[in-house]
Amino acid sequence: MNDKIPHIAVIGSGGAAMAAALKAAEHGARVTLIERGTIGGTCVNIGCVPSKILIRAAQIARLRSESPFDAGLSARAPGVNRPALLAQQQGRVEELRDAKYESILREHPGITVLQGEARFIDAHSLLVRLNDGGEQSVHFDRALIGTGARPAIPPVPGLADTPYLTSTSALGLDKIPRRMIVIGASVVAMELAQAFARLGSQVTVLARSRLLSGEDPAVGEALEAAFRREGIKVIKQTEASRVDHLDNEFVVATDAGTLRADQLLVATGRTPNTDSLSLETIGVETRGGCIIVDDHQQTAVLGIYAAGDCTNQPRFVYVAAAGGNRAAVNMTGGDATLDLSAMPAVVFTDPQVATVGLTEAEATNQGFQVDTRSLDLENVPRALVNFETNGFIKMVAEQGSGRLLGVQAVTGEAGELIQTAVMAIRAGMTVQEIGDELFPYLTMVEGLKLCAQTFTKDVNQLSCCAS
């Protein structure tokens, strides 16, 4: 790159876009950030933050009405004041949006914000239709596309003519419905289905195949068992063939019969926000709307980069932020890559689901000879003293060397233990080395040590804190 100050256009203002804008400015670039909607993108506004607040409230409601200690602790179902919970939720969303996005952009001298919708004219210029009226051209040296994604809507007959919910509108409900049908069985569907059930809805889940079908089958089975224990109805291998909304009631026809509910949540995945960018004008390659990027976050067009949910990379905000950061380094003359070989993922159900690396099937398909062990939570002291022993920890290792290839966990606080597995995989540790490490007693993460020990020992024959 030459010595002149580069001008970088950033389209979007979510995790990927903000990381790119800040890093590019830090490296001396002049940045124009273009956002057509609310500053902050999905995570803080309509995704991670509000959903985890709702999930936490639902978890507390569940514990107040029922817990493993009810023989000695009185339990009473709480009254749910949804408007008050919603106000608390949105108050925190607004605080974080201002603190982490809006105030930073207002005060940053190297970043100019345009409120409007951008589309490419050529590989070095954009036309922005301003929200306040009029248009503005933006000429740039490099560009980062970080436009995120929106809920995908399946082409079910009648659905488009009904007031169905998406994850966005469900999080904004000011009333907990008496009955809710959830179409979908991936992460968002699972999290919201359980949250609404715990807050008082009678929930039915329609899964086209099985719960969390992209994971090891044991993961979905364990989560399904947890849902059934809580009274959530799960119907697998089923699709909606028609949806109607009659007399304030949803009527959903399926091959398992007709279902009725007060609200219908459609959570069947997400669609990238790329259709209005005129990417075909400049030759950016997409697949199913997802922008194809290399390990440097560059698209098929030199100087045009992309990161986050609008790309073909995993849809997690930490992947988006990391991708935006690497893209900015590369747009300002550096050389940074994004390594996704040990990427953690967490589903915030109860029990939580957390994974990293390869499943047994993935490892086998990649040509590894594998050795696996699965540890029931009855063998984990923390789970025993919590009286919460439903779930497991599974390790996938390379046969012979014992090198850890992957971990799948369905446990309480699985999201807190998975990063230890991430670091072990990155360090190339073997299950023997993990089993020999010191882990604090009476923690869930100790389950990793115990699972690793099952490759060579019968953990039932160990004393409670033996190594």
Long-range contacts (C-beta under 8 A, 24 or more apart in sequence): 1-141, 1-332, 1-333, 5-29, 5-30, 6-30, 6-141, 6-142, 6-331, 6-332, 7-31, 7-32, 7-139, 7-140, 7-141, 8-32, 8-140, 8-141, 8-142, 8-143, 8-144, 8-328, 8-331, 8-332, 9-34, 9-118, 9-126, 9-138, 9-140, 9-142, 9-143, 9-144, 10-34, 10-143, 10-144, 10-146, 11-118, 11-126, 11-143, 11-144, 11-145, 11-146, 11-147, 11-277, 12-41, 12-145, 12-146, 12-147, 12-148, 12-308, 12-310, 13-39, 13-40, 13-41, 13-101, 13-105, 13-113, 13-146, 14-40, 14-41, 14-42, 14-43, 14-44, 14-146, 14-148, 14-308, 14-309, 14-317, 14-320, 15-41, 15-43, 15-146, 15-308, 15-317, 15-318, 15-320, 15-321, 15-324, 16-41, 16-144, 16-146, 16-148, 16-307, 16-308, 16-309, 16-320, 16-321, 16-323, 16-324, 16-327, 17-41, 17-144, 17-146, 17-147, 17-307, 17-308, 17-324, 18-100, 18-101, 18-104, 18-321, 18-324, 19-307, 19-320, 19-321, 19-322, 19-323, 19-324, 19-325, 19-328, 20-144, 20-146, 20-305, 20-307, 20-324, 20-325, 20-327, 20-328, 20-331, 21-105, 21-111, 21-144, 21-324, 21-328, 22-104, 22-108, 22-111, 22-328, 23-324, 23-325, 23-328, 23-329, 23-332, 24-144, 24-328, 24-331, 24-332, 25-108, 25-110, 25-111, 27-328, 27-329, 27-332, 27-333, 27-334, 28-332, 29-110, 29-328, 29-331, 29-332, 30-110, 30-112, 31-110, 31-111, 31-112, 32-111, 32-112, 32-113, 32-114, 32-138, 32-140, 33-105, 33-111, 33-112, 33-113, 33-114, 34-113, 34-114, 34-116, 34-117, 34-118, 34-126, 34-128, 34-138, 35-113, 35-114, 35-115, 35-116, 36-115, 36-116, 36-117, 36-118, 36-131, 38-97, 39-97, 39-101, 39-102, 39-105, 39-113, 40-97, 40-100, 40-101, 40-102, 41-146, 41-148, 42-148, 42-149, 42-309, 42-317, 43-317, 44-93, 44-96, 44-97, 44-100, 44-101, 45-93, 45-97, 46-167, 46-168, 46-171, 47-167, 47-317, 48-317, 49-92, 49-93, 49-96, 50-89, 50-90, 50-93, 50-171, 51-167, 51-171, 51-188, 51-191, 51-192, 51-195, 51-348, 52-348, 53-88, 53-89, 53-92, 53-93, 54-85, 54-89, 54-171, 54-192, 54-195, 55-191, 55-194, 55-195, 55-348, 57-85, 57-89, 57-195, 57-199, 58-194, 58-195, 58-196, 58-197, 58-198, 58-199, 59-198, 59-350, 61-198, 61-199, 62-198, 62-230, 62-350, 68-386, 68-387, 68-388, 69-387, 80-176, 80-199, 80-200, 82-173, 82-174, 82-175, 82-176, 82-199, 83-174, 86-172, 86-173, 86-174, 89-171, 114-138, 117-276, 118-277, 119-276, 119-277, 119-278, 119-281, 120-277, 120-278, 120-279, 120-281, 120-282, 120-284, 121-278, 121-281, 122-281, 122-282, 123-282, 123-301, 123-302, 123-303, 123-304, 124-303, 141-303, 142-303, 142-304, 142-305, 142-331, 143-303, 143-304, 143-305, 144-297, 144-305, 144-306, 144-307, 144-324, 144-327, 144-328, 144-331, 145-274, 145-277, 145-284, 145-291, 145-299, 145-304, 145-305, 145-306, 145-307, 145-310, 146-306, 146-307, 146-308, 146-310, 146-320, 146-324, 147-272, 147-273, 147-274, 147-277, 147-308, 147-310, 148-272, 148-273, 148-308, 148-309, 148-310, 148-320, 149-270, 149-271, 149-272, 149-273, 149-309, 149-310, 149-315, 150-270, 150-271, 150-273, 151-266, 151-267, 151-268, 151-269, 151-270, 151-271, 152-268, 152-269, 152-270, 152-271, 153-266, 153-268, 154-183, 154-240, 154-266, 154-268, 156-183, 156-239, 156-240, 156-241, 156-242, 156-243, 157-241, 157-242, 157-243, 158-242, 158-243, 158-244, 159-240, 159-243, 159-266, 161-245, 162-243, 162-244, 162-245, 162-250, 162-264, 163-245, 164-243, 164-250, 164-264, 164-265, 164-266, 165-263, 165-264, 165-265, 165-266, 166-265, 166-266, 166-267, 167-192, 167-265, 167-267, 170-196, 170-263, 170-265, 173-263, 176-200, 176-201, 177-201, 177-261, 177-262, 177-263, 178-202, 178-262, 179-203, 179-204, 179-260, 179-261, 179-262, 179-263, 180-204, 180-261, 180-262, 180-263, 180-264, 180-265, 181-206, 181-250, 181-252, 181-259, 181-261, 181-263, 181-264, 181-265, 182-206, 182-265, 182-267, 183-240, 183-252, 183-264, 183-265, 183-266, 183-267, 183-268, 184-265, 184-266, 184-267, 184-268, 184-269, 185-209, 185-210, 185-211, 185-212, 185-213, 185-220, 185-236, 186-212, 186-213, 186-214, 186-267, 186-268, 186-269, 187-212, 187-347, 188-267, 189-265, 189-267, 189-268, 190-223, 190-347, 190-349, 191-347, 191-348, 191-349, 192-265, 192-267, 193-227, 193-232, 193-265, 194-227, 194-230, 194-232, 194-349, 194-350, 196-265, 197-227, 197-230, 197-231, 197-232, 198-230, 201-263, 202-231, 202-233, 203-232, 203-233, 204-232, 204-233, 204-234, 204-235, 204-259, 204-261, 205-232, 205-233, 205-234, 205-235, 206-235, 206-238, 206-239, 206-240, 206-252, 206-254, 206-259, 207-234, 207-235, 207-236, 207-237, 207-238, 208-237, 208-238, 208-239, 209-236, 209-237, 210-236, 210-237, 211-236, 212-347, 212-353, 215-353, 215-355, 215-359, 215-408, 216-355, 216-359, 216-360, 216-361, 216-394, 216-408, 218-374, 218-392, 218-394, 218-408, 218-410, 219-353, 219-355, 219-408, 219-410, 222-351, 222-390, 222-391, 222-392, 222-410, 223-347, 223-349, 223-351, 223-353, 223-410, 225-390, 226-349, 226-350, 226-351, 226-390, 226-391, 229-390, 270-309, 270-315, 272-309, 272-310, 272-311, 273-310, 274-310, 287-312, 293-323, 295-337, 295-338, 295-339, 296-326, 296-327, 296-330, 296-335, 296-336, 296-337, 297-323, 297-324, 297-326, 297-327, 297-330, 297-338, 298-327, 298-330, 303-331, 305-330, 305-331, 313-338, 313-340, 314-340, 314-343, 314-345, 316-343, 316-345, 319-343, 341-425, 342-422, 342-425, 342-426, 343-422, 344-418, 344-419, 344-421, 344-422, 346-414, 346-415, 346-418, 348-415, 350-412, 351-388, 351-390, 351-391, 351-410, 351-411, 351-412, 351-414, 352-409, 352-410, 352-411, 352-412, 352-413, 352-414, 352-415, 353-408, 353-409, 353-410, 353-414, 354-407, 354-408, 354-409, 354-411, 354-414, 354-415, 354-417, 354-418, 355-406, 355-407, 355-408, 355-409, 355-418, 356-406, 356-407, 356-418, 356-421, 356-422, 356-425, 357-396, 357-404, 357-405, 357-406, 357-407, 357-421, 357-425, 358-396, 358-405, 358-406, 359-396, 359-406, 359-408, 360-394, 360-396, 360-406, 362-406, 363-396, 363-398, 363-405, 363-406, 368-398, 368-399, 368-405, 369-398, 369-399, 369-400, 370-396, 370-397, 370-398, 370-399, 370-405, 371-396, 371-397, 371-398, 371-399, 371-402, 371-455, 372-396, 372-397, 373-397, 373-431, 373-451, 373-452, 373-454, 373-455, 374-451, 375-447, 375-450, 375-451, 375-454, 375-459, 377-411, 377-447, 379-447, 379-450, 379-459, 379-460, 380-411, 380-444, 380-446, 380-447, 380-450, 381-441, 381-442, 381-446, 381-464, 381-465, 382-442, 382-443, 382-444, 382-446, 382-447, 383-411, 383-412, 383-444, 383-447, 385-442, 386-412, 388-412, 393-447, 393-448, 393-450, 393-451, 394-451, 395-431, 395-448, 395-451, 395-452, 395-455, 397-430, 397-431, 397-455, 401-430, 402-430, 402-431, 402-432, 402-455, 403-428, 403-429, 403-430, 404-429, 404-430, 404-431, 404-434, 404-452, 407-448, 409-447, 411-444, 411-447, 412-444, 413-444, 414-444, 416-444, 416-445, 417-443, 417-444, 417-445, 417-447, 417-448, 420-445, 420-448, 421-448, 424-448, 431-455, 432-456, 436-467, 438-467, 441-465
